[in-house]
Amino acid sequence: MTADITLTPDELTSKVVAIFRAAGFSAQQAGPIAGVIVAGERDACKSHGIYRIEGCLRTLKHGKVVPDAVPTLTQDESAIVRVDAKGGFANAAFEMGAPVLAERAKALGLAALVINDCTHFSALWPEVEALTERGLAAIAMCPSYATVAPTGGTTALMGTNPLAFGWPRAGHAPYVFDFATSVAARGEVELHRIAGKPLPEGWAVDAEGAPTTDPTAALAGAMLPFGGHKGSAISMMIELLAGVMIGDMTSPEALDFLGTTTIAPRHGELIIAFCPDRFAAAKGGVNLDQAEALFDAVLGQGARLPSTRRFTARAESMANGITLNADEQAMLERLLAGGLDAVS
């Protein structure tokens, strides 16, 4: 039996980049894709870690992503920065647009980055964290493909439609949350299926609209929003702001385009950045100690801040490396050796 191995984040990134390059992705696309995948693995966010590699390759095999896409950025004097991903993954497009977004936000107080015509599979916390590192607050959102039934409904209409927020903190990891507006990320359902574990009650309905704890039946049916009608309303807001408003696909349109939920969805993404000092300029600038008092009050009650576990895992990985088990090693070797032939 193969023993566990431990790699530095850079070593794992090199392996993942090699897989994508061998499959036909350009360096401009492969680097950012591998970066967010390894970040997920580093932070013990397994549903967005190396497990996602095969889905990315499957998307290419289906001809639904452009492996050598070169994003293009346009801007005018407004607060809106636009990047056309040209059918590639969103990650390279975000890397191109983020510095310009930050510059515009600091100049104007707030600015928005619109990414169009992108394929998307990753979490959104890498986007908001990239902006908190520049001293900005940020919100990111995107639709997906139709896999979630509205509250009171029985058929998939909306996507898992994630929403992320980040707030910069001096001397601390940022305040970050990132969650699907479904009860759980679709990747969590897939991990339950792979592990042969039942879903918790209230996560999903089957193809006939009946409640189910069978992950296979759930994947053939629909997931449910978190928080009932509240999550359903937030999910619809994301369809409107990050789909309709930016002139890109909504989740039903994305599913029609793809014809399957086994590959990464095609749609757009909206990221809004805020400069706290510009907003509080009339008061002499933002007082970050106010925010810290709120965070201390949360911690003082024995509660925890969101992403705490992820940041703890990050510190452990940065100090001691990322450990992969035998199955994970075998998957990486299989995908490197077989490329697109290794995926269904």
N, C-alpha and C positions, 0 to 999 in steps of 0.2 A: 504494500500500500504506500502510495506517495505521501510523504510527510508534508505538513504545512510549511509554507515559505513566507518570509517576511521581506517586503520590498519597500524602498523609500518611495514617496510619491513621484519623484522624478523617474525612478526606474519603472514603476508601473505605467507612467505616462508614455515612456518610450515604447513599451510593449503595445499599448493601446494604439498609439500613433502608427506603429508598424502594421497592425492589423488593418487599419483604415487605408493606409497608403497602398498596401498589397491588394486591397479590394478595388482600388481605382480612385480613391479620393485624393484631391490635390492637397498640398501642404497647407494651403490657406484654409481649407475646410477641415482637414484631419486634426490639426493642432487644437483649435477651439473646441471641437467635439470631444476629443480625448480629455481636454482640460476639465470640462464639466463632469464627465463620467468619473474621472479619478477623484475630483472633489467630492462627489457623492460617496464613493468608496472610502475616502479619507475620513469623511464625517460620519461614517457608519449609517449612511442613508442608502441602504442596500437596494431599495426600489428604484433608485436613480444612479446606481453604480454600474459595474461591469456587466451586470445582467442586461443593460440596455444596448450593449454592442450588437447583439444578434438582430435586434429589431431595426437598428440603423442599417445594417447590411441587407436585411430583408427588404427594407424600403427602397434601397438602390436596386436590388434584384428585380423588384416590381416596376422599375422605371419611374418611380414617383419622387425622386430627388435628383438634383443635378450635382454630381460629385465634384465637378471642377468649377462651380459657379463663382463668379467674381462680383460681389456686391457693389452697388453704386450708391453714393451718398449725395443728396441734394439738400440745400438750405437756402433760405432767403433771409429777410430781416425779421421774420416772425419768430415766435417761440417754438416752432415746430421744425424738427430735424427729421428727414426721411431717409431711410435706407431700403432700397429694393434688393432683397436677398437673391433675386434671379433664380428662384427655385431651389436654392441650397438650404442647408440648415441655418437656423436663426443665430447660432453661436458666433459665426464669423461676422455676420451682419451687425450683431450687437457690439462686438469688439471694435468694429469700424466706427460705429455711431456714438459709443459711450463718451469718448473724450470731447466730442463736439457738443453732445448733450450737456455735459458738465459745464463746459465753457459758457453755453447759452444760459443755463440756469443761474450761474453766478453773475452773469451780466444783467439778466432780466428779472431774477427772483425765482422764476420757475420756467421750465421748458419741457417739451414732450418729444420723445423719440418714437416715431412710427416705423415699424419694420413690416414691409409687405412681401407677399409671395415667398414665405419661408416655410420650411419643414421644421417641426418642433417636437422634441421628445423630453427635454430636460426640465429640472426644477427651475424656479424663478429666483431663488435666493442668490445664485451667483450674480444676477443682474443688480439686485438692490444692494448687495454687499460691495460690488464694484463702485457704486455711487457713494455709499457711506464712507468708503475709504477716501473719497474726495471731499468729505465734510458735508455731504448733501443728504437730505431725506429723500426717499424714493418709494414709488408704488409701481408695481409691474403686474400685468394681467394679459391673458390670452384665452381665446376659446380653444376647442379641441375638435373632436368629432363626436357625433351624437351617440352618447352611451348612457346618459342620465335622464330619467323620467322626471318631469316636474312634479312637485308635491300634489297629490291627488290624481296624478296621471298614471298610466301603465306602460307607456311606450317611450323609448329613448328619443329625446328631442334636443337636449342641451349636452354640452361637453362636461368634462370634469372641471373645466374652467378655473384654473388656479389664480390666486391673488396673493401677492407678496408685498410686504412693507419693510422698509429699513430706516433706522434712525441712528445717526452717528453718535458715538460716545468716546470721549477722550480717555485714554488709558484702559478701556474695556472693549470687549467684543461688542459689536453693534447690537441694538435691539432689532431683532428680525423675526418676522413670522412669514410663513409660506404654506398655504394650505389649499387643497382642492375644495371647491364648493360642493363636491359630492361628499358622502360620508367618509370615504377614503379615496386615495389615489387609485386609479385603475391598476397600476403596477402592484399595489398591495393585494388586490384580488388575484392577479396572476401569480404572485408569490405563494398565496394560499393554495392555488391549484397545483403548482409545482410540488409543494410540500405535502399535498394530500390532506390539507386541514380545512375544516368547515369555516365558513364566514360567521362573524357575529350576527345575531338577529338584527334586522333593520337596515342591513347594508344594501340589499338588492331585491329585485323581482326577476322571475324567469320570463321566458318568451311569451307566456300567457298572462303575464301581469300579476302572478301570485308570488307572495313572499318566499324567498329561498335562502338557504345557507350553503348551497352547493356552488362552489366557485365556477365550475364549468357551466352550470345553468345560468349563473349570474352574468357571465361573459356573453352568453347567447341572448340574455334578456336586457335588463337595464339596472344601473346603479341608482341610488336615491340621493337627494341632496342632504347635506347636513342641516340640522336645525329646522326641518320642515319647510314651511312657507318662507322663512327668512333666508335660508340658504338658496332656495329656489329663486327668490327675487334677486339676490346678489349675482347668481349665475346668469340670469337674464340681463342684468346690467352689464356684465362682461361681454355677452354676445353683442350688445348694442354699442358699447364704447370701443371694444377691441376687435369688432367685426364690422358692423354696419358703418360706424362713424369713420373708420379709417379706410373704408372702401375695400374690405377684404372678405374672406369667406366666413360665414357663420358655421356653427357645428354641423347642422344638417347638410349644408352645401359641401363641407369638407368630406363628410362621409359619402355623399354622392360622387364626389371627385375620385375618392380612393377606391370605393367599392368594397372595402374590408377594414376591420379594426385591428388587423394583425401587423400593420406597419405604422410608421409615425405620421401624424396628421399634417395637412397643409393648411395654413391660415396666416394671420398676421399677429403682431404683438404690439402692445402699447406700454411704454415706460414713461412715467412722469417724475421729474426731479425737482426738488424744492431747495432753495438756499435759505436756511434758517435765519442767517444774519440779515439778509435782505428783507425778509418778512418782518423782522423785529427792529428794523432800522430806526423807526420813529421812537423806539424805546432804548436806543443805544446798543442794539444788537441782542441776539438771543442769549438768555441766561441758561446755559446747559445744566446748571445746578438744580434748576426746577425739575428737569426731567430726571436727574439722578435721585432727587427726593422721592419721586414717584416710584422709581425702580426699587429704592431701599425700602419703601413702605410695602411693596409686594413681597420682597424677600423677608422682611421683618415678620410677616404673617405666616411664614413657613411655606409660601408658594414659590414657584420658580418662574423665571422669565422664559419665553419661548426660545427655542434653539439652544438652550443651555446644554442639553445632552449632546447635540451636534458639535458644539464648540469644545466640549470636554473630550469627545472622541477625536476631534481635530488635533487638539494638543497632544493626545496620546499617540496619534499616527505620526505627527511631525517629530515627536521625540523618539519613538520606537519603531516606526514603520507600519505598513499595512500588511496584515496577514491574510493570505489566501489559502483555502483548503484544497484538497486534492481535486475535487470536482471543478472548482473555479480555475485551477491551473490547467486542467484538461480542456476546459472550454476555451481558454485563451489559445492554447496550442492548436486545438482543432480549427478555430477560426483563422489563425494565422496561416496554417498549412493549407486549408481548404478554400479560404476566401468565400466568394459568393456560392460556391458549390457546397459549402458546409451548412448553408441555411436553406430552409424549405421555401 
